[in-house]
Amino acid sequence: MRETPTWRIPVGVLALFAALLVYGLLIARYVHPMIAQWHALLQMPVYIVLGIVWIFPLKRYLIWMETGRWG
């Protein structure tokens, strides 16, 4: 267990925030115009999938923030 702070945690949090901001802006810029005219019930699964898909690479990223290794 880590006893001293590391630079990876604050840098990792800031990088994660920046990446999610860019991801959200890309979704708003490119996906929304394509599906804006769809019925809300058809839009919902698209936004649910897009809201969950960013979580998949997060496990390895959090491991790196904590240990400095990617796996």
C-alpha positions as CSV (number, residue, x, y, z in Angstrom):
1,M,0.0,0.0,0.0
2,R,1.2,3.5,-0.9
3,E,2.1,5.7,2.0
4,T,3.4,8.8,0.2
5,P,1.5,10.9,-2.4
6,T,2.4,10.6,-6.0
7,W,2.1,13.0,-8.9
8,R,0.1,10.4,-10.9
9,I,-3.1,10.9,-8.9
10,P,-3.7,14.7,-9.4
11,V,-2.4,14.5,-12.9
12,G,-4.6,11.5,-13.6
13,V,-7.7,13.2,-12.2
14,L,-7.1,16.3,-14.3
15,A,-6.4,14.2,-17.4
16,L,-9.5,12.1,-16.8
17,F,-11.6,15.3,-16.4
18,A,-10.1,16.7,-19.7
19,A,-10.7,13.5,-21.5
20,L,-14.3,13.3,-20.4
21,L,-14.8,16.9,-21.4
22,V,-13.4,16.2,-24.9
23,Y,-15.5,13.0,-25.1
24,G,-18.7,14.9,-24.2
25,L,-17.9,17.7,-26.6
26,L,-17.3,15.2,-29.4
27,I,-20.6,13.5,-28.7
28,A,-22.4,16.8,-28.6
29,R,-20.8,17.9,-31.8
30,Y,-21.0,14.8,-34.0
31,V,-23.5,12.3,-32.5
32,H,-26.3,14.7,-31.5
33,P,-26.8,16.2,-34.9
34,M,-27.1,12.7,-36.4
35,I,-29.8,11.5,-34.0
36,A,-31.5,14.8,-33.0
37,Q,-34.5,14.1,-35.2
38,W,-35.1,10.6,-33.8
39,H,-37.8,9.9,-31.3
40,A,-36.7,10.2,-27.7
41,L,-37.1,6.4,-27.1
42,L,-34.7,5.7,-30.0
43,Q,-32.2,8.3,-28.8
44,M,-32.2,6.9,-25.2
45,P,-30.3,3.6,-25.9
46,V,-27.7,5.5,-28.0
47,Y,-27.0,7.9,-25.1
48,I,-27.0,5.1,-22.5
49,V,-24.4,3.2,-24.5
50,L,-22.3,6.4,-25.0
51,G,-22.6,7.1,-21.3
52,I,-21.3,3.7,-20.4
53,V,-18.7,3.1,-23.0
54,W,-16.1,5.5,-21.5
55,I,-16.0,3.4,-18.4
56,F,-14.3,0.4,-20.1
57,P,-10.8,1.8,-20.3
58,L,-11.1,3.3,-16.8
59,K,-10.0,0.2,-14.8
60,R,-6.5,0.1,-16.3
61,Y,-6.2,3.9,-16.0
62,L,-7.1,3.8,-12.3
63,I,-4.5,1.0,-11.8
64,W,-1.9,3.2,-13.5
65,M,-2.8,6.2,-11.2
66,E,-2.4,4.0,-8.1
67,T,0.6,1.9,-9.0
68,G,2.3,3.4,-12.1
69,R,1.8,0.2,-14.1
70,W,-0.9,-0.3,-16.7
71,G,-1.9,-3.8,-15.7
